[in-house]
């Protein structure tokens, strides 16, 4: 159980260090409602694109399964952020 907590905390720290989500999007002439709508669409598309991602641990132990689950969550979260950012830029937004 202690190993599981250590793995989870390590994964959370790694995730918080790697996430590069854009906080504020802007586009000339776009209202806040339009920005929010476009961002929601991009996030939906990113979640759809990553919905089936999973890996299989080579070790069948509980700690390996937990580690793989946490690792998958980190990979998916980072990919969703990247896809959302790319989608917004393709729609003509700039972020800060």
C-alpha positions as CSV (number, residue, x, y, z in Angstrom):
1,X,0.0,0.0,0.0
2,X,2.8,2.4,0.8
3,X,4.4,1.7,-2.6
4,X,1.1,2.6,-4.3
5,X,1.0,5.9,-2.5
6,X,4.5,6.7,-3.5
7,X,3.8,5.9,-7.1
8,X,0.7,8.1,-7.1
9,X,2.4,11.0,-5.5
10,X,5.4,10.7,-7.9
11,X,3.0,10.6,-10.8
12,X,1.1,13.7,-9.6
13,X,4.3,15.6,-9.2
14,X,5.5,14.6,-12.6
15,X,2.1,15.6,-14.2
16,X,2.1,19.0,-12.5
17,X,5.6,19.6,-13.8
18,X,4.8,18.6,-17.4
19,X,1.4,20.2,-18.1
20,X,1.7,23.2,-20.4
21,X,-1.9,24.2,-20.8
22,X,-2.7,27.6,-22.1
23,X,-4.6,29.8,-19.6
24,X,-5.8,32.6,-21.9
25,X,-6.7,32.3,-25.5
26,X,-7.3,35.4,-27.7
27,X,-8.3,36.1,-31.3
28,X,-9.1,39.4,-32.8
29,X,-12.8,39.9,-32.9
30,X,-13.7,36.8,-30.9
31,X,-16.0,37.2,-27.9
32,X,-15.4,35.4,-24.7
33,X,-18.4,33.2,-25.5
34,X,-16.9,32.2,-28.8
35,X,-13.5,31.5,-27.2
36,X,-15.2,29.3,-24.6
37,X,-17.2,27.5,-27.2
38,X,-14.2,26.8,-29.4
39,X,-12.1,25.6,-26.5
40,X,-14.9,23.3,-25.3
41,X,-15.1,21.8,-28.9
42,X,-11.3,21.4,-29.0
43,X,-11.3,19.7,-25.6
44,X,-14.1,17.4,-26.6
45,X,-12.2,16.4,-29.8
46,X,-9.0,15.8,-27.8
47,X,-10.8,13.6,-25.3
48,X,-12.4,11.6,-28.2
49,X,-9.1,11.2,-29.8
50,X,-7.5,9.7,-26.7
51,X,-10.4,7.7,-25.3
52,X,-9.1,4.3,-26.3
53,X,-5.5,4.7,-25.1
54,X,-4.2,2.2,-22.6
55,X,-1.0,0.2,-22.1
56,X,-0.5,-3.3,-20.6
57,X,2.1,-3.7,-17.9
58,X,4.6,-6.5,-18.5
59,X,4.5,-7.3,-14.8
60,X,1.1,-8.6,-13.5
61,X,1.4,-7.4,-9.9
62,X,-0.9,-4.9,-8.3
63,X,1.7,-2.2,-8.1
64,X,2.6,-2.6,-11.8
65,X,-1.1,-2.3,-12.7
66,X,-1.5,0.8,-10.6
67,X,1.7,2.3,-12.0
68,X,0.5,1.6,-15.6
69,X,-2.9,3.1,-14.8
70,X,-1.3,6.3,-13.4
71,X,1.2,6.4,-16.3
72,X,-1.6,6.1,-18.8
73,X,-3.5,8.9,-17.1
74,X,-0.4,11.2,-17.3
75,X,0.2,10.3,-21.0
76,X,-3.5,10.9,-21.9
77,X,-3.7,14.2,-20.0
78,X,-0.5,15.5,-21.7
79,X,-1.8,14.4,-25.1
80,X,-5.2,16.0,-24.5
81,X,-3.6,19.3,-23.6
82,X,-1.3,19.2,-26.7
83,X,-4.3,18.4,-29.0
84,X,-6.4,21.1,-27.5
85,X,-3.7,23.7,-27.9
86,X,-3.1,22.6,-31.5
87,X,-6.8,22.8,-32.3
88,X,-7.1,26.3,-30.8
89,X,-4.1,27.5,-32.8
90,X,-5.5,26.0,-36.0
91,X,-8.7,28.0,-35.3
92,X,-6.6,31.2,-35.3
93,X,-6.1,31.7,-31.6
94,X,-3.0,32.7,-29.8
95,X,-2.4,31.7,-26.2
96,X,-0.6,32.9,-23.2
